[in-house]
């Protein structure tokens, strides 16, 4: 599949120092091995839905940032480096490191206003979305709603990715404002 570009390399460390383009190349190779297109980056709405795990608070565990140490690696506890996945508590759906450790690229093109966007899987202004916050960031950048965008060839030691596996290659979730209320809209991709 290639070499690991990470600044820190270990069996359970997140892959970081990857651009959005690098992620797409890796996913393409993975899909070729699998024989169908079932792996991809999550859309921004899917990422936030998974992060929140049904919550509407600042963090998936509530609004008290003093508890963030239990759930995330960020600037106050990370010693300025990534840590093995799963060392902190997961959200209620069992997903680890949804706050902190590394930022995660999403499939979407970036648009400044997330709430005004119905669907934006195609690139807008050639920027792509990444979510979450990292080992390098203060607690305020680890909010469930935190988001940024950058060029698809940008990489940094604080940016990685999370792969989503679709049931099959005929459906793709679309971003929708209603997703924030727990609904998903499916769009057939023929």
Secondary structure by P-SEA (a helix, b strand, c coil): cccccccccccccccccccaaaaaaaaaaaaaaacccccccccaaaaaaaaacccccccccccccccccccccccccccccccccccccccccccccccccbbbbcccccccccccccccccccccbbbbccccccccccccccccccccccccccccccbbbbbcccccbbbbbcccccccbbbbbbcc
